[in-house]
Amino acid sequence: MTVFEESGFSFNFSGSNSAFRADTFSYNGLSAVDFIVETSTAVLFIEVKNPDNEKAKHHPEREEFLSCSKEFSTRIAKKFKDTLLKEFAKGSRFPNPIVCILLLEFAKFDARQKLRLYELINGQIPRFAEDEFITINRICLWLCNREEFVSKYNTFSVT
C-alpha cells in the first residue's frame, strides 16, 4: 500500500519504487521517522509535523516546535539517526543518497525560524555512514512545506 495518513494529510506515494510507514513498531527502543520512500534517485526519510492540524493544537510538542527549541530539534534529529540505525540493523542497504525531509506545515513559521530549525537539526544528523557492507556518502536534510514537497516530488500527492 502506498497511501498513508499522517498529521491530517493523506500521502500517496504510488509513484515510488517502495514506500512504508517506518514508525509502526519499536526496534530495540529506537525511534523512527513517519515514512521511508525509495525513488530511483534517492531514499527519503520523511518526518511530518503539522501544528496547524486540529489534533496538534493542544499537543505539548507544539510549543517546543513554535520556539524552535533545542529539545525539539534534538528529538527530530534522533528520529533521522535512529531510522538509519534501525534500517542498518535490519540489513537494509541504500545505494542512492538519503534525503532526510522534515515536512513542516505551519502558517506562522517564518524563514528565520525555518533556518534556525534547519541549523539545529542539520548539525546533529550524520553525513556519512560506513561498515564492511555499505558506504553511504551522501545524507542531507531538507525542510519544506507540503507545496514545496509536491513541487519537487511531483509523482507523489499530499492532500
Residue pairs with C-beta under 8 A, 6 or more apart in sequence:
2 12
2 13
2 14
2 16
2 19
3 10
3 11
3 12
3 13
3 14
4 10
4 11
4 13
4 19
4 21
4 34
4 35
5 11
6 34
6 35
6 48
7 48
7 49
7 50
7 53
7 55
7 56
7 105
8 50
8 53
8 54
8 55
8 56
9 48
9 50
9 105
9 146
9 158
9 159
10 157
10 158
10 159
11 35
11 48
11 156
11 157
11 158
12 156
12 157
12 158
12 159
13 19
13 35
13 37
13 156
14 155
14 156
15 39
15 153
15 155
15 156
16 37
16 38
16 39
16 155
16 156
17 38
17 39
17 40
18 37
18 38
19 35
19 36
19 37
19 38
20 35
20 36
21 34
21 35
22 32
22 33
22 34
22 35
22 36
22 45
22 83
22 86
23 31
23 32
23 33
23 34
27 86
27 89
27 90
28 89
30 82
30 83
30 85
30 86
31 75
31 78
31 79
31 82
31 83
32 79
32 82
32 83
32 86
33 45
33 46
33 47
33 79
33 80
33 83
33 100
34 46
34 47
34 48
35 44
35 45
35 46
35 48
36 43
36 44
36 45
36 46
36 83
36 87
37 43
37 44
37 46
37 156
38 44
38 94
38 96
39 96
39 153
39 155
40 96
41 96
41 97
42 96
42 97
42 98
42 99
43 94
43 96
43 97
43 98
43 99
44 98
44 99
44 101
44 153
45 80
45 83
45 84
45 98
45 99
45 100
45 101
46 101
46 103
47 76
47 79
47 80
47 100
47 101
47 102
47 103
48 103
48 105
49 56
49 65
49 76
49 102
49 103
49 104
49 105
49 106
50 56
50 104
50 105
50 106
51 57
51 59
51 62
51 65
51 66
51 105
51 106
52 105
52 106
52 107
53 105
56 62
61 72
61 75
64 71
64 72
65 72
65 106
66 108
68 113
68 116
68 117
68 120
70 120
72 117
73 117
73 120
73 121
73 124
74 120
74 124
76 102
76 121
77 120
77 121
77 124
77 125
78 124
80 100
80 121
80 125
80 141
81 124
81 125
81 126
84 98
84 126
84 129
84 139
87 94
88 129
88 131
88 134
93 133
93 134
94 134
94 136
97 136
97 138
97 139
97 140
98 136
98 138
98 139
98 140
99 139
99 140
99 141
99 142
100 125
100 139
100 140
100 141
100 142
101 141
101 142
101 143
101 144
101 149
102 117
102 121
102 141
102 142
102 143
102 144
103 144
103 145
103 146
103 149
103 158
104 114
104 117
104 143
104 144
104 145
105 145
105 146
106 145
114 143
117 143
118 141
118 143
121 141
121 143
122 141
125 139
125 141
126 139
127 138
127 139
128 135
128 136
128 137
128 139
129 135
129 136
129 139
130 136
144 152
146 158
149 156
149 158
150 156
150 157
150 158
